[in-house]
Amino acid sequence: MCESHEHLGRKLSRRGVLSGVGALVAAGIVGFPRALAEQPISDTPAPNAIKPEAALQRLMDGNARYAANTPREKNYSAGRAARVSAQYPIAAVLGCSDSRVAPELAFDQGPGDMFVVRIAGNFVDDDGLASLEYAVKFLGVPLIMVLGHQNCGAVDAAVKVVTARAELPGHLPDLIKAIEPAVIAAHGRHPSDLVAASIEENVRLNVKRLKADEPIVSEAMAAGKINVVGGIYDLASGKVALL
């Protein structure tokens, strides 16, 4: 009798769990793509429905203003209410977490203009890739830029690990592993400045990885809806050089 009740309890418990999961699927997972796509529908093109080269030009024009210390005046409260329901960034940037490199400032853009993913060493990992795929698929960004920078500490650490077998604490070795291929590729060319060469190679490798992403980024590129480019930010001048 006790075993029967115990068996019935397990069945009811399992049924409750399955029912709960079913409710989550109905309310959450099924609705998730719809929620992601809830940009207002209009007959007019979205504000960011521009060609990739036009988006890149806007970024580089903004960078020229920033480097010359002539940024546009911005009213950060203007348009705040309108951005509650939708966002239309003109570019997504995969940048480094370095506190000296702020993409919105470096490109003289305002709130809602850029979709930024930052990680030390500006490399593509699964979470960052998913974020960039979201920007392409659901926000309609016409451009992705991988933005490296001069004197990158993460790349410098990777160089020390590759060339001097330096040992790092905590979770840093996991981060460095993602940058090591760039260091190894750059090292094979015997550059005079291995750190600088590795920074550039790291940007190039991650541009290549993003272009090969299937199906979202590669399909958008094939349709001419998006481009992926790389750049290096100079800490001293504030200028971005395209690779």
C-alpha positions in Angstrom: 0.0 0.0 0.0 2.8 2.4 0.9 4.6 1.4 -2.3 1.5 2.1 -4.3 1.1 5.5 -2.8 4.8 6.2 -3.3 4.4 5.1 -7.0 1.4 7.3 -7.4 3.2 10.2 -5.8 6.0 9.8 -8.3 3.6 9.8 -11.2 1.8 12.9 -10.0 5.1 14.6 -9.4 6.3 13.7 -12.8 3.0 14.8 -14.3 3.3 18.1 -12.5 6.8 18.7 -13.8 5.8 17.8 -17.3 2.7 20.1 -17.0 4.9 22.9 -15.8 7.4 22.4 -18.6 4.5 22.4 -21.0 3.3 25.7 -19.7 6.8 27.1 -19.9 7.0 26.0 -23.5 3.7 27.4 -24.4 4.2 30.7 -22.6 8.0 31.2 -22.9 9.9 29.2 -25.5 7.2 29.3 -28.2 6.8 33.0 -27.6 10.5 33.7 -27.4 11.1 34.2 -31.1 8.0 36.4 -31.3 9.3 38.5 -28.4 12.7 38.9 -30.1 11.1 40.1 -33.3 8.8 42.6 -31.7 10.2 45.6 -33.5 7.3 47.8 -34.6 6.1 46.8 -38.1 5.9 49.6 -40.6 5.7 50.1 -44.3 8.6 52.5 -44.2 12.1 51.1 -43.9 13.7 50.9 -40.5 16.1 53.8 -39.6 19.0 51.4 -39.8 18.0 49.9 -43.1 21.1 51.2 -44.8 23.9 49.6 -46.9 26.9 48.2 -45.0 29.2 50.7 -46.6 27.0 53.6 -45.5 27.0 52.3 -41.9 30.8 52.0 -42.0 31.2 55.5 -43.4 29.0 56.8 -40.5 31.3 55.1 -38.0 34.5 56.4 -39.6 33.1 59.9 -39.9 32.3 59.8 -36.2 35.7 58.5 -35.4 37.3 61.4 -37.3 35.2 63.8 -35.2 36.2 62.0 -32.0 39.9 62.1 -32.8 39.7 65.8 -33.7 37.8 66.4 -30.4 34.9 67.9 -32.4 32.1 65.5 -31.4 28.5 66.3 -32.1 26.4 67.7 -29.3 24.0 65.1 -28.0 20.8 65.3 -26.0 20.8 62.0 -24.2 17.2 62.4 -23.0 15.9 63.1 -26.5 14.4 59.9 -28.0 14.6 58.0 -24.8 10.8 57.3 -24.8 10.9 56.2 -28.4 13.6 53.7 -27.8 11.5 51.9 -25.2 9.7 49.9 -27.8 12.5 49.4 -30.4 16.1 49.9 -31.2 17.8 50.4 -34.6 21.6 50.3 -34.2 23.6 50.9 -37.3 26.4 48.6 -36.3 27.4 45.9 -33.9 30.8 46.0 -32.4 32.8 43.2 -30.9 35.3 45.1 -28.7 37.6 44.6 -25.8 36.6 45.2 -22.2 39.6 47.6 -21.8 38.4 50.7 -19.9 40.2 53.0 -22.4 38.2 51.9 -25.4 34.5 52.9 -25.4 33.1 52.3 -28.9 30.2 54.7 -28.6 32.6 57.5 -27.8 35.3 56.4 -30.3 32.7 56.5 -33.1 30.8 59.6 -31.8 27.5 57.8 -31.7 24.5 58.2 -29.4 22.2 55.9 -27.5 20.6 53.3 -29.6 23.2 53.7 -32.5 25.5 50.8 -31.6 25.0 47.2 -30.3 28.2 46.5 -28.4 29.6 43.1 -27.2 32.8 43.4 -25.1 35.1 40.8 -23.8 38.8 41.1 -22.9 40.7 40.3 -26.1 37.8 41.0 -28.4 37.3 37.4 -29.6 34.2 35.4 -30.6 32.9 33.0 -27.9 29.5 31.3 -27.9 27.7 33.9 -25.9 29.1 36.8 -27.8 28.3 35.1 -31.1 24.7 34.6 -30.0 24.5 38.3 -29.1 25.8 39.3 -32.5 23.5 36.9 -34.3 20.6 38.5 -32.4 21.7 41.9 -33.6 21.8 40.7 -37.2 18.7 38.6 -37.2 16.3 40.7 -35.1 17.7 44.2 -35.0 18.8 44.3 -38.6 22.3 45.7 -38.1 24.0 46.2 -41.5 27.6 46.0 -40.1 29.7 44.1 -37.6 33.1 45.5 -36.6 35.7 43.6 -34.6 37.6 46.3 -32.8 41.0 45.6 -31.4 43.2 48.2 -29.8 46.8 49.1 -29.3 48.6 47.7 -26.2 45.9 45.1 -25.5 46.7 43.5 -22.1 44.8 40.3 -23.0 46.9 39.8 -26.2 50.1 40.7 -24.4 49.3 38.0 -21.8 48.7 35.5 -24.6 52.1 36.4 -26.1 53.8 35.7 -22.8 52.0 32.4 -22.5 53.0 31.3 -26.0 56.6 32.6 -25.9 57.6 32.3 -22.3 55.1 29.7 -21.0 53.8 32.2 -18.4 51.3 30.7 -16.0 48.1 32.7 -15.2 45.8 32.3 -12.2 42.0 31.7 -12.0 40.0 31.5 -15.3 42.5 33.6 -17.2 44.0 30.5 -19.0 40.6 29.8 -20.6 40.4 33.3 -21.9 44.0 33.2 -23.3 43.4 30.0 -25.1 41.0 31.8 -27.4 43.7 34.4 -28.3 46.7 31.9 -28.7 45.9 31.0 -32.3 46.4 34.6 -33.3 49.7 34.8 -31.5 51.0 31.6 -33.1 50.0 32.8 -36.5 51.6 36.2 -36.0 54.8 34.6 -34.5 55.3 32.5 -37.6 55.9 35.7 -39.6 58.6 36.9 -37.1 57.4 40.5 -36.8 59.4 43.1 -35.1 56.6 43.8 -32.6 54.9 40.5 -31.8 52.2 42.0 -29.6 51.1 44.5 -32.3 51.1 41.8 -34.9 49.1 39.5 -32.7 46.5 42.2 -32.0 46.0 42.6 -35.8 45.9 38.9 -36.4 43.4 38.4 -33.6 41.1 40.9 -35.3 41.5 39.2 -38.7 40.8 35.7 -37.3 37.7 36.8 -35.6 36.4 38.7 -38.6 36.9 35.4 -40.5 35.1 33.4 -37.8 32.1 35.8 -37.9 31.9 35.7 -41.7 31.8 31.9 -41.6 29.0 31.8 -39.0 26.1 29.6 -40.2 23.4 30.2 -40.8 22.7 33.8 -39.6 25.8 35.9 -40.4 26.9 34.0 -43.6 23.4 34.1 -45.0 23.0 37.8 -44.3 26.4 38.4 -46.0 25.4 36.4 -49.0 22.3 38.5 -49.4 24.3 41.7 -49.2 22.6 42.8 -46.0 25.6 43.0 -43.8 29.4 43.2 -43.9 32.0 42.2 -41.2 35.1 44.4 -40.9 38.0 44.8 -38.5 39.7 47.8 -37.1 42.5 48.7 -34.6 41.9 51.6 -32.2 45.0 53.7 -31.4 45.0 54.7 -27.7 47.1 57.8 -28.2 45.3 59.4 -31.2 41.8 57.9 -30.8 41.9 57.0 -34.5 40.6 53.6 -35.8 42.5 52.1 -38.7 40.6 49.6 -40.8 42.3 46.3 -41.6 
